Amino acid sequence: MKIILPVELAAKVEPVLPPDIEFVRVDSEGNFDGDPSDAEVYFNGFKLKNTTLHKVLAAAPKIRWQHTPSSGVNRILTPIFLKHNILLTNGPGVHAIPIAEFVLNFMLYHAKNVPKLQKSQSEYHWMNWLELQELYNKNLLLIGTGNIGQEIAVRAKAFSMNVFGSRLHPEPLPNFDLIVGADKWRSLLPEVDYVVIATPLTPETKGSIDANALRSMRKSAYLINIARGAIVDENALLTALREKWIAGAGLDTFTTEPLPPESPFWSLPNVLISPHCSSLTPQLYDRIVALFIDNLTRYRNGKPLRNVVDKNAGY
């Protein structure tokens, strides 16, 4: 069996492959260091480009299973990909711990007024008074209660927050005080202090954080997006931040990435921008490799794979 490996992960995957597995590496532009024509498995790299995906599919017509380290698969489910009979698995779960910690970073950055503290330090100014906020007893809404949402809830409960969530099929989950259906989260917006977007990008969620949603939030509320940029109507969010409909936002993802230098988001004082990096820790790569190797073993033994994507649902 031959596997196509992404250059950026090959050094970690190759040493743990079974000795009878052949492999060929592919870079982010779709260039191979060997012959991929008889490869059966494709492990793609981070932030896979459509052009790279299509080059790989054309060069390796025998692919039967593709694994992506990302949770989101919207960039993969192109019309060309969907013409192929390829089993697709993804990486939900491996990102949950670092992203959950990063969400708490966004919340504490806002609650403890870190921008003002940094400004005061840069000016060598000792402030005699600075009012800060607590996360204690604040209301948190998690739009999406999958692996990432549940890890966020664990940490939010450690701060004694009230945790609300929404999911397609509502059911009780540990660390949540309330879970509503996927179409009911808007009714909770006037009650919450923090809104965290942790849901997949699908036709139903695209643009769902719109002007109406933002106007429904408290003026003191803070929006955090660690999912996909297109879930947010970015023009509406810019207006909301400029006109102080909400207090601010922590944004790890945008519709266009990298975020262009001319984007007005860069200069807004009530926004913290991170370059889609909230999951990037050394431990993440170990989890990615462990999941792939486990699924590879299952694949070779004819057993069901973990994290099989429903192509119709989009996640």
Secondary structure, DSSP 8 states (H G I E B T S, - for coil): -EEEEEHHHHHHHGGGS-TT-EEEEE-TTS-BSS--TT--EEE--TT--HHHHHHHHHH-TT--EEE-SSS--TTT--HHHHTS--EEE--TTTSHHHHHHHHHHHHHHHHTTHHHHHHHHHTT---S-------TT-EEEEE--SHHHHHHHHHHHHTT-EEEEEESS----TT-SEEEETT-GGGGGGG-SEEEE-S---TTTTT-B-HHHHHHS-TT-EEEE-S-GGGB-HHHHHHHHHTTSSSEEEES--SSSS--TT-GGGG-TTEEE--S-TT--HHHHHHHHHHHHHHHHHHHTT---SSB--TTTT-
